[in-house]
Amino acid sequence: MQIYCLPTPVKQGPTAYCELPSTDSPMSATRCLSHSVPLVSVTDGMHGSYIGVKGEAIYVPPPPCIPVDTCGAGDAYASGILYGILRGASDLKGIGLLASRVAAVVVGQQGTHLRVQDADRLAESFAHHLDSLEFCSDVWIE
């Protein structure tokens, strides 16, 4: 389970925010961490991911993907989260779905970088998808 806290102070890691027993579920970890940081994203590989804000967490299902190489998946997912936030989307599930799609494209190929044509296709679909994200979630980023 990889845990991303945005923004994360340089001197502290995710475990500085709360105690996370190794038996905790990704959903529990997301909820716990989201009490202390503005936005939490927890990835769980082929099982999907979780996004949390203010003690609430949502599950983001993974898109269909035939894995070829998982190197770079976490970075790709994080870039999708940041892209959604920087573009002003407030729907957490929609942002998570965008991030999952980026990660799935990276996982579906050899190597850690998106091919130019894949990046172009994703950017085009994001422009269309972000238009429909406005206010679709019960959990909001403020």
NUFI-839858 format. One line per 8 residues: their letters; for each residue z, x, y of N, C-alpha, C. Coordinates in pm, whole numbers. Layout:
a = Z X Y Z X Y Z X Y ~ ...
//
This chain:
mqiyclpt = 0 85 -116 0 0 0 0 90 122 ~ -97 73 212 -100 148 336 -53 57 448 ~ 28 110 538 83 30 646 38 90 778 ~ -21 6 863 -64 48 996 15 -31 1098 ~ 76 38 1193 148 -27 1301 78 11 1430 ~ 32 -87 1505 -40 -61 1630 37 -120 1746 ~ 72 -50 1848 67 97 1855 189 157 1786 ~ 173 274 1730 282 344 1663 323 462 1750
pvkqgpta = 451 469 1789 495 587 1864 471 713 1780 ~ 432 820 1845 397 944 1776 514 998 1695 ~ 636 987 1746 752 1047 1681 808 963 1567 ~ 759 842 1548 813 756 1443 701 712 1351 ~ 732 702 1223 638 646 1127 677 502 1098 ~ 598 433 1020 627 293 990 765 269 931 ~ 818 364 851 949 343 790 1062 349 892 ~ 1036 394 1013 1139 397 1116 1173 257 1165
ycelpstd = 1090 159 1136 1109 24 1187 1195 -63 1098 ~ 1189 -47 968 1273 -123 876 1270 -59 739 ~ 1372 -87 660 1378 -33 525 1286 -114 435 ~ 1199 -48 363 1104 -116 276 1121 -67 132 ~ 1194 -144 51 1205 -104 -90 1067 -102 -155 ~ 1049 -15 -252 918 -3 -316 879 -130 -391 ~ 976 -218 -415 946 -344 -485 903 -455 -390 ~ 910 -431 -260 868 -534 -164 720 -564 -178
spmsatrc = 686 -689 -160 545 -728 -161 481 -687 -29 ~ 350 -673 -26 282 -643 100 311 -749 207 ~ 322 -875 167 352 -982 263 491 -961 324 ~ 590 -925 241 725 -900 291 728 -780 385 ~ 656 -675 348 650 -556 433 588 -590 568 ~ 483 -670 566 416 -709 690 511 -787 779 ~ 579 -885 721 675 -966 799 785 -878 858 ~ 841 -791 775 951 -706 820 908 -618 938
lshsvplv = 797 -550 921 750 -460 1027 708 -534 1153 ~ 661 -657 1139 610 -729 1256 721 -776 1350 ~ 847 -762 1309 958 -790 1400 975 -678 1503 ~ 923 -559 1471 949 -441 1553 828 -386 1626 ~ 709 -422 1584 588 -371 1649 497 -489 1683 ~ 411 -473 1784 328 -586 1828 230 -638 1723 ~ 173 -550 1642 74 -592 1543 86 -502 1421 ~ 94 -562 1304 104 -487 1179 -11 -528 1088
svtdgmhg = -72 -430 1024 -175 -456 925 -139 -378 799 ~ -131 -448 687 -100 -385 559 -217 -409 466 ~ -276 -301 415 -387 -316 322 -336 -303 179 ~ -399 -378 90 -359 -377 -51 -482 -366 -141 ~ -575 -280 -100 -694 -252 -180 -773 -376 -216 ~ -808 -388 -343 -892 -499 -388 -820 -633 -383 ~ -690 -630 -351 -613 -755 -344 -617 -817 -204 ~ -674 -748 -107 -683 -803 28 -593 -729 125
syigvkge = -556 -797 232 -471 -735 334 -386 -843 400 ~ -296 -796 486 -202 -884 554 -193 -839 699 ~ -182 -934 789 -165 -902 931 -44 -979 979 ~ 42 -910 1056 164 -973 1103 188 -955 1251 ~ 246 -1059 1311 286 -1060 1451 415 -1141 1460 ~ 516 -1086 1527 641 -1158 1556 705 -1223 1434 ~ 713 -1152 1325 779 -1203 1206 696 -1296 1120 ~ 575 -1323 1160 484 -1407 1083 376 -1318 1022
aiyvpppp = 329 -1356 905 224 -1278 839 122 -1371 776 ~ -3 -1327 777 -110 -1404 713 -180 -1315 611 ~ -233 -1377 509 -309 -1308 406 -457 -1313 442 ~ -525 -1201 425 -668 -1193 448 -733 -1157 314 ~ -811 -1249 257 -873 -1220 127 -981 -1113 141 ~ -1002 -1035 35 -1106 -932 43 -1245 -995 26 ~ -1345 -938 93 -1481 -986 69 -1531 -934 -65 ~ -1632 -999 -122 -1687 -947 -248 -1741 -806 -228
cipvdtcg = -1715 -721 -323 -1758 -582 -310 -1756 -516 -447 ~ -1858 -438 -475 -1858 -354 -595 -1820 -214 -547 ~ -1697 -168 -580 -1652 -40 -527 -1729 78 -586 ~ -1768 168 -497 -1836 292 -536 -1745 410 -504 ~ -1687 411 -383 -1604 522 -337 -1505 466 -235 ~ -1375 473 -264 -1275 415 -174 -1234 507 -60 ~ -1284 630 -57 -1252 721 53 -1301 661 185 ~ -1213 657 281 -1249 605 413 -1224 457 432
agdayasg = -1181 387 327 -1161 242 337 -1054 206 439 ~ -942 277 437 -834 248 531 -874 272 675 ~ -944 383 699 -991 411 835 -1093 307 880 ~ -1180 266 789 -1279 164 823 -1211 32 856 ~ -1110 -4 778 -1035 -127 804 -967 -120 941 ~ -900 -8 968 -833 9 1097 -933 0 1213 ~ -1053 55 1194 -1153 48 1302 -1196 -96 1325 ~ -1204 -177 1219 -1237 -318 1236 -1129 -394 1310
ilygilrg = -1003 -364 1281 -891 -426 1352 -899 -390 1501 ~ -915 -263 1529 -923 -218 1669 -1043 -278 1740 ~ -1156 -287 1673 -1275 -346 1732 -1248 -490 1773 ~ -1189 -568 1684 -1158 -707 1715 -1063 -721 1832 ~ -959 -637 1834 -862 -642 1944 -928 -603 2076 ~ -1002 -493 2075 -1065 -446 2198 -1171 -542 2250 ~ -1230 -620 2162 -1328 -720 2205 -1261 -849 2252 ~ -1127 -855 2241 -1054 -969 2294 -1032 -1084 2198
asdlkgig = -1059 -1066 2070 -1037 -1174 1974 -887 -1194 1957 ~ -844 -1319 1944 -702 -1347 1927 -671 -1409 1791 ~ -770 -1442 1714 -750 -1502 1582 -725 -1392 1479 ~ -602 -1382 1431 -567 -1273 1341 -646 -1275 1211 ~ -664 -1391 1153 -738 -1397 1026 -882 -1353 1049 ~ -942 -1395 1159 -1079 -1354 1190 -1090 -1204 1210 ~ -991 -1146 1280 -990 -1001 1300 -977 -932 1164 ~ -890 -983 1079 -872 -925 946 -997 -934 861
llasrvaa = -1068 -1047 872 -1193 -1062 797 -1298 -963 845 ~ -1305 -941 977 -1397 -839 1030 -1362 -702 973 ~ -1234 -668 978 -1189 -537 929 -1220 -522 780 ~ -1198 -627 704 -1225 -623 560 -1373 -602 532 ~ -1457 -662 613 -1602 -645 593 -1644 -501 619 ~ -1588 -439 723 -1620 -298 750 -1575 -212 632 ~ -1453 -233 586 -1402 -155 473 -1486 -177 347 ~ -1528 -300 323 -1609 -330 203 -1743 -257 206
vvvgqqgt = -1802 -247 324 -1930 -175 335 -1908 -27 303 ~ -1801 32 355 -1771 173 328 -1741 194 179 ~ -1663 105 119 -1627 116 -22 -1749 98 -113 ~ -1847 23 -68 -1965 -5 -149 -2070 105 -148 ~ -2040 218 -86 -2134 329 -81 -2061 460 -109 ~ -2135 564 -135 -2077 696 -156 -2051 760 -20 ~ -1932 812 1 -1900 879 127 -1821 791 221 ~ -1771 853 327 -1677 785 416 -1739 726 542
hlrvqdad = -1865 750 566 -1928 705 690 -2023 589 664 ~ -2032 501 763 -2131 393 756 -2269 450 781 ~ -2366 402 707 -2505 435 740 -2540 363 869 ~ -2630 419 947 -2667 361 1076 -2711 216 1061 ~ -2795 187 961 -2843 50 944 -2729 -46 909 ~ -2629 1 832 -2514 -83 800 -2428 -108 924 ~ -2409 -4 1004 -2332 -20 1128 -2402 -117 1223 ~ -2534 -107 1233 -2609 -200 1319 -2596 -344 1271
rlaesfah = -2608 -364 1140 -2594 -500 1083 -2455 -556 1107 ~ -2352 -473 1087 -2215 -519 1111 -2195 -554 1258 ~ -2243 -468 1347 -2227 -495 1491 -2295 -625 1531 ~ -2413 -652 1477 -2482 -778 1507 -2402 -897 1456 ~ -2351 -888 1335 -2276 -1000 1279 -2142 -1016 1352 ~ -2083 -906 1400 -1957 -916 1474 -1977 -989 1605 ~ -2087 -958 1674 -2113 -1025 1802 -2117 -1176 1783 ~ -2183 -1220 1677 -2190 -1363 1648 -2054 -1416 1603
hldslefc = -1987 -1341 1516 -1860 -1385 1459 -1749 -1391 1565 ~ -1745 -1292 1655 -1640 -1289 1757 -1648 -1409 1850 ~ -1768 -1461 1872 -1782 -1579 1957 -1707 -1699 1901 ~ -1691 -1704 1770 -1626 -1819 1707 -1479 -1795 1676 ~ -1421 -1683 1719 -1284 -1650 1683 -1178 -1704 1779 ~ -1215 -1749 1893 -1122 -1772 2002 -983 -1821 1963 ~ -967 -1944 1923 -834 -1999 1900 -829 -2071 1767 ~ -829 -1995 1659 -838 -2055 1525 -715 -2029 1440
sdvwie = -613 -1963 1491 -500 -1923 1409 -369 -1980 1461 ~ -272 -1993 1372 -138 -2036 1412 -57 -1919 1467 ~ -103 -1797 1445 -32 -1678 1491 -120 -1610 1595 ~ -61 -1574 1708 -140 -1521 1820 -93 -1383 1862 ~ -185 -1307 1915 -153 -1179 1977 -134 -1209 2125 ~ -26 -1160 2184 -4 -1183 2327 -15 -1054 2404
//
